[in-house]
């Protein structure tokens, strides 16, 4: 099961980096002028549930105990709903030429996904993480770098 969970986490890391690109675009979308390019944000609506499910299964495998699984998945669901609602809030603000909400896009494009992914990674691999600190550090740096690179490439206009 650990292999399956790590495979799902690998998929989730790639999806998360792609989502960071979309969130970066959302966070830097030009307020005045043509809004026809906003249809491209449909990728967030498509990729977010895919990433959410991959991480949810990995979390369920990593946590193991039934009561804890339900609590962790409920929290994961709450974060997923919050991320979707923030996406809607930012998109609506852009349509009204209000830039304030765009500042929180990095939180749901990089900070929250990386924290949740790393939590799932720890839950699945906690038996060997302490024995292999270099591998652990490389994984943390790679996931964070991938999300930040995605964010940066999305926010460059």
N, C-alpha and C positions, 0 to 999 in steps of 0.2 A: 504494500500500500504506500510505502514511503516513496517508491519510484513513481507511482501514479501522481501522488501529491506534488512531487518535485517537477514532474512534467507539466502539470497544470500551473504551477508557479512560474515556470519558464514561459508558457503561453501568456500568462497574466502579465509578466514583466514586459513582453513585447507589445501586448495590447495597451498596457499602461503608458509606455513610451509614445505610442501612436495617439493615445488620448491626450497626453501632455502637449503634443503638437496642436491638436484641436483646441484645447484649453488656452494655449498660448495665443492662438489666433483670436479666440474669444476675448481674451484679456487685453488685446491690442487693436481690436476692430475699430476702424475709423468711424467716428460718431456722425459726422455730417456728410451728406451725400447719399449715394446709391446704397441700398440695403439688399440688393438682389443676391449678393454673395452669401447671405446668411443661410441659404439652403444647404450649404456645405457643412453646417454644423450638425446635420443629421448623422454624421459619423459618431458624434458623442452619444446620441440616442441608441445607435446600433452597437457600438463597441463597449459602452459602459456596462450593460447587462452581461455581455460575454465575459468581461473581466471580472465582474462581481461574482458570477457563478463559479468561475475557475478558482478564485480565491476562497469562496465559501466552501467548496468541496475540500480544498487543501486545509482550511481551518478545521472543518469537521473531522478530517482524518487526523490532524495534529493534536486536537484537544482530546478526543477519545471518550471521555466520560459523558454520558447522556445529558445530565443536568448542565454541565459546563458547555456542551455543544449548543444547547438551546439558548443559553445566555449569550454566548459568543456570536451565534448566528443572528440573534435579535439585535445585538449592537451593530453587527455588520450590515444588517438590513436597514437600521436607522441611519447609518452613515451613507448608505447607497441612496436612500430616499432624500436625505439632506443634500447630497451632491446633485441629484437630479433637480431638486427644487432651486438650488443655487444657480444651476445652468439656466433654468427658466427665468429666474430673476434677472440675471445678467443679460440674457437675450432680449427680454422685454425692455430693460433699461436702454440697451443699444438702439432699439427701435424708436425710443422716445428721445434719443440723443442725450442720454444721461450717462456720464462716464464713471460715476462713483463706484457702482457695484463691480466694475471690471477689475478693481484692485484686489478683490478676494479670489479671483480666478486661479492664482498661483497656489492658493491653499488647497483647492480641490483638483488642481492639475498636477501638483507635485507632492505637497506636504502630506496630505491625508492618504493618497494612494501608496506612497512609499512607506509610510508608517504601518499601514495595514498589511502591505506585502511583507515587510520585514517581520511583523508579528506572526504572520502565517508561516514564513520561512523558519522562524525560531520554533514555532509549535511543532512543525514537522521534523526538524533536524536537531532538536535540542540535545540529543544524546551525544552528538559528536562535535557540536559547535565549540565547546570549551576546549576540546583537545586539538582543534585546528584553527587557531586564531587568525592565521594568515589567509586561509581560504574564506573564513567568515568576513574578514575585512575586505577582501577582494569582491565578494558577493555584494556587500553593502555599498561599496564604492561604485561597482558596475551598475547596480539598479538605480542609485541616485544619479549617477552621471547620465544614464540613458534617459531618465525622466527630465533632467535639466537640459540635456541637448535637445530633446523633443520640444520642451517649452521654448527654448531660445529660437529654434528654427521656426516655430509657429508664430512667435511674437515679432519676427523680423518682417517688415513690410517693404 
